[in-house]
């Protein structure tokens, strides 16, 4: 536990997650921005229970932590996370978020962090789970670290879509393949020297392995990284805000009814480090 005159931080699980209790003025002032960034590096996920920031305040808070990345196509800089097609035309695109993933694996530089606030919660389900991929890598046997250290993985839009549409038409398949692919290391060696696993629903196949061996390894590593000791599950309450280190965690939403009204507002910190 970390306590100061302006905030109180309590560890949620041994490997991942810290809850920070503070006031809105302190958050927006930036006086604890360095402490928050340090906690994000060390703990992967920070929860601010029922802090109830407005959209403008959430954007202002995001800017205290680094370079704010406005949402493309959003008039107010906020991305509305919903799977209800009555609310957003892009809702179907978000359905793969029920599967473990890292945001931005098709980019050269992934976003640094996401910050998400609960505007409406589902009566059932809808929790968000986070997995610490730094801790999961550290826990691997040394022989396995050596064996996977130089492997590279192709990430694709097709891999994402097959989670929700396993039998696409030929036309759909060709449309998926118009999206560019990205080949990334299985083990990301960060500028800090720390290492994490790059996994999730965008991972299509491992370069140089046959389909069966590739699927076997990716599935086994995902199971390893999402064991209970590496995972924090957030039970959303109205007004909660949660931020996570997108460079060292995976996340997923747990199932909930499409018409539940669940709505999250997200802001992002721009990426600071390319995959390497």
C-alpha positions as a printed Julia matrix, in Angstrom:
276×3 Matrix{Float64}:
   0.0     0.0     0.0
   1.19    3.51   -0.87
  -0.29    6.49    0.94
   0.37   10.23    0.65
  -1.51   13.41    1.41
  -3.1    13.26   -2.03
  -3.76    9.61   -2.8
  -3.96    6.1    -1.43
  -2.87    3.08   -3.52
  -3.73   -0.49   -2.55
  -2.52   -3.65   -4.3
  -5.35   -5.8    -5.65
  -3.5    -9.04   -6.49
   0.18  -10.03   -6.19
   0.89   -9.82   -9.94
  -1.5    -7.21  -11.34
  -3.8    -4.39  -10.37
  -3.82   -1.45   -7.95
  -6.75    0.61   -6.77
  -6.09    4.33   -6.32
  -8.35    6.48   -4.18
  -8.0    10.2    -4.62
 -10.08   13.24   -5.52
 -10.86   14.73   -8.91
  -8.88   17.93   -8.35
  -5.75   15.97   -7.48
  -6.1    13.79  -10.58
  -6.58   16.75  -12.89
  -3.76   18.79  -11.36
  -1.14   16.29  -12.54
   0.68   16.33   -9.18
   0.49   12.53   -8.95
   0.98   11.85  -12.68
   4.49   10.46  -12.14
   3.26    8.16   -9.37
   0.43    6.93  -11.59
   2.76    6.21  -14.5
   5.12    4.34  -12.17
   2.2     2.29  -10.83
   1.08    1.56  -14.38
   4.53    0.21  -15.25
   4.72   -1.87  -12.09
   1.14   -3.09  -11.78
  -0.32   -3.05  -15.32
  -3.83   -1.94  -14.26
  -5.04    0.94  -12.08
  -8.65    1.24  -10.93
 -10.21    4.5    -9.71
 -13.48    3.4    -8.08
 -16.49    5.62   -8.77
 -14.36    8.67   -9.5
 -17.16    9.88  -11.86
 -15.11   11.99  -14.26
 -16.91   13.82  -17.04
 -15.67   13.32  -20.6
 -13.82   16.64  -20.49
 -12.2    15.71  -17.18
 -11.18   12.28  -18.5
  -9.47   13.9   -21.48
  -7.75   16.4   -19.18
  -6.57   13.57  -16.91
  -5.25   11.62  -19.9
  -3.21   14.64  -20.96
  -1.47   14.78  -17.56
   0.04   11.35  -18.19
   1.52   11.7   -21.68
   0.46   12.46  -25.23
  -3.29   12.24  -25.62
  -4.37   10.31  -28.74
  -7.8    11.54  -29.9
 -10.12    8.88  -31.27
 -10.22    8.97  -35.07
 -13.66    9.99  -36.3
 -14.86   11.15  -32.9
 -16.04   14.75  -32.67
 -15.35   14.97  -28.93
 -12.25   12.74  -28.66
 -14.12    9.97  -26.83
 -14.6     6.42  -28.11
 -17.88    4.83  -27.03
 -17.47    1.14  -26.31
 -20.74   -0.67  -27.02
 -21.81   -3.83  -28.83
 -25.39   -2.63  -29.3
 -25.9    -1.96  -33.04
 -28.75    0.41  -32.17
 -26.23    2.69  -30.49
 -23.24    2.51  -32.84
 -22.79    1.34  -36.41
 -19.39   -0.12  -35.5
 -20.77   -2.27  -32.66
 -20.24   -5.56  -34.51
 -16.57   -4.7   -34.96
 -16.15   -4.74  -31.15
 -17.49   -8.27  -30.62
 -13.99   -9.84  -30.82
 -13.26   -7.91  -27.6
 -14.76  -10.9   -25.77
 -11.48  -12.68  -26.54
  -8.04  -11.92  -25.11
  -6.26   -9.23  -27.1
  -3.75   -6.38  -27.14
  -4.86   -3.19  -28.87
  -2.85   -1.98  -31.84
  -1.0    -5.12  -32.9
  -1.47   -4.05  -36.52
   0.4    -0.79  -35.85
   4.14   -0.09  -35.73
   3.68    1.62  -32.37
   0.82    0.4   -30.15
  -1.0     2.8   -27.86
   0.69    3.24  -24.49
  -2.43    2.92  -22.39
  -6.21    3.03  -22.44
  -8.41    4.78  -19.89
 -12.03    3.66  -19.7
 -14.97    4.9   -17.63
 -18.27    3.17  -16.95
 -21.22    5.26  -18.13
 -23.7     2.38  -17.96
 -23.14   -1.17  -16.71
 -24.79   -4.45  -17.6
 -26.99   -6.1   -14.94
 -25.22   -9.39  -15.76
 -21.69  -10.09  -17.01
 -19.63   -7.36  -18.65
 -16.64   -7.53  -16.32
 -13.23   -6.78  -17.86
 -10.3    -9.12  -17.28
  -6.65   -8.13  -17.6
  -3.61  -10.4   -17.88
  -0.05   -9.34  -16.99
   2.09  -10.52  -19.92
   5.3    -9.34  -18.25
   4.68  -11.59  -15.25
   3.59  -14.45  -17.5
   6.85  -14.27  -19.45
   8.94  -14.04  -16.28
   7.28  -17.2   -14.98
   8.28  -19.34  -17.98
  11.11  -21.88  -17.53
  14.45  -20.6   -18.8
  14.59  -23.31  -21.46
  11.26  -22.16  -22.89
  12.29  -18.51  -22.82
  15.28  -19.46  -24.92
  13.19  -21.61  -27.29
  10.64  -18.87  -28.06
  12.92  -15.85  -27.83
  13.42  -15.39  -31.57
  10.01  -16.55  -32.85
   7.86  -14.16  -34.85
   4.08  -14.13  -35.19
   1.88  -12.88  -38.02
  -1.06  -10.84  -36.7
  -4.05  -10.28  -38.97
  -7.59   -8.94  -39.25
  -8.61  -12.38  -40.48
  -7.54  -13.96  -37.19
  -9.74  -11.51  -35.28
 -12.8   -12.06  -37.45
 -12.62  -15.85  -37.33
 -13.41  -15.65  -33.61
 -16.91  -14.41  -34.43
 -17.38  -15.71  -37.96
 -15.64  -19.08  -38.38
 -17.32  -19.76  -41.75
 -16.94  -16.61  -43.86
 -18.04  -16.48  -47.46
 -15.24  -16.3   -49.99
 -16.07  -12.63  -50.57
 -15.86  -11.92  -46.83
 -12.53  -13.72  -46.6
 -11.09  -11.69  -49.44
 -12.35   -8.49  -47.81
 -10.65   -9.44  -44.54
  -7.41   -9.99  -46.41
  -7.43   -6.45  -47.78
  -6.32   -5.38  -44.3
  -2.55   -5.35  -43.85
  -0.86   -7.98  -41.7
   1.86   -7.35  -39.15
   4.72   -9.65  -38.16
   5.75   -9.13  -34.56
   8.08  -10.84  -32.08
   6.44  -13.38  -29.8
   8.6   -11.95  -27.01
   8.79   -8.15  -26.86
  12.06   -6.87  -25.42
  11.18   -3.39  -24.19
  13.48   -0.38  -24.0
  13.45   -0.87  -20.23
  14.95   -4.36  -20.65
  11.78   -6.05  -19.44
  10.17   -8.69  -21.64
   6.52   -9.49  -22.29
   4.52  -11.85  -24.48
   2.61  -10.57  -27.53
  -0.43  -12.82  -27.82
  -4.18  -12.53  -28.26
  -6.9   -12.83  -30.85
  -4.92  -11.09  -33.6
  -2.18  -13.77  -33.52
  -2.66  -15.78  -36.73
   0.37  -18.06  -36.95
   4.03  -18.39  -36.0
   6.45  -17.91  -38.85
   8.29  -21.12  -39.74
   5.99  -23.53  -37.87
   3.34  -25.73  -39.41
  -0.29  -24.86  -38.64
  -0.72  -27.48  -35.92
   2.48  -26.65  -34.04
   1.8   -22.92  -34.35
  -1.72  -23.25  -32.95
  -0.45  -25.51  -30.18
   2.19  -23.04  -28.98
   0.02  -19.93  -29.22
  -2.82  -21.63  -27.36
  -0.55  -23.03  -24.66
   1.12  -19.65  -24.06
  -2.25  -17.89  -23.93
  -3.44  -20.41  -21.34
  -0.24  -19.85  -19.38
  -0.58  -16.05  -19.49
  -4.22  -16.1   -18.4
  -3.84  -18.29  -15.32
  -5.57  -16.83  -12.26
  -2.33  -15.58  -10.68
  -1.7   -13.28  -13.66
  -5.26  -11.97  -14.03
  -7.3    -9.18  -12.46
 -11.06   -9.09  -13.08
 -12.75   -5.72  -12.69
 -16.38   -5.71  -11.56
 -17.69   -2.47  -13.0
 -19.71    0.03  -11.0
 -21.16    3.2   -12.44
 -18.5     5.92  -12.46
 -15.51    3.59  -12.19
 -12.46    4.45  -14.28
  -9.79    1.88  -15.13
  -6.55    2.36  -17.03
  -4.22   -0.32  -18.29
  -0.75   -0.62  -19.77
  -1.45   -1.76  -23.33
   2.2    -2.72  -23.82
   2.28   -5.29  -21.03
  -1.24   -6.62  -20.62
  -3.95   -8.42  -22.55
  -7.6    -7.78  -21.81
 -11.08   -9.02  -22.66
 -14.7    -8.31  -21.76
 -16.76  -11.1   -20.28
 -20.04  -11.86  -22.1
 -23.12   -9.7   -21.5
 -26.39   -9.14  -23.38
 -26.06   -6.97  -26.48
 -29.1    -4.94  -25.39
 -27.95   -4.51  -21.77
 -27.09   -0.85  -22.22
 -23.46   -1.35  -21.15
 -21.51    1.7   -22.27
 -17.88    2.67  -21.65
 -16.11    5.88  -22.65
 -12.45    5.42  -23.61
  -9.48    7.73  -24.06
  -5.95    6.73  -25.02
  -2.32    7.64  -24.43
  -0.33    7.7   -27.66
   2.3     5.01  -28.14
   5.81    5.67  -26.94
   7.67    2.54  -28.05
   7.61    0.43  -31.2
   7.3    -3.33  -31.07
  10.79   -4.86  -30.9
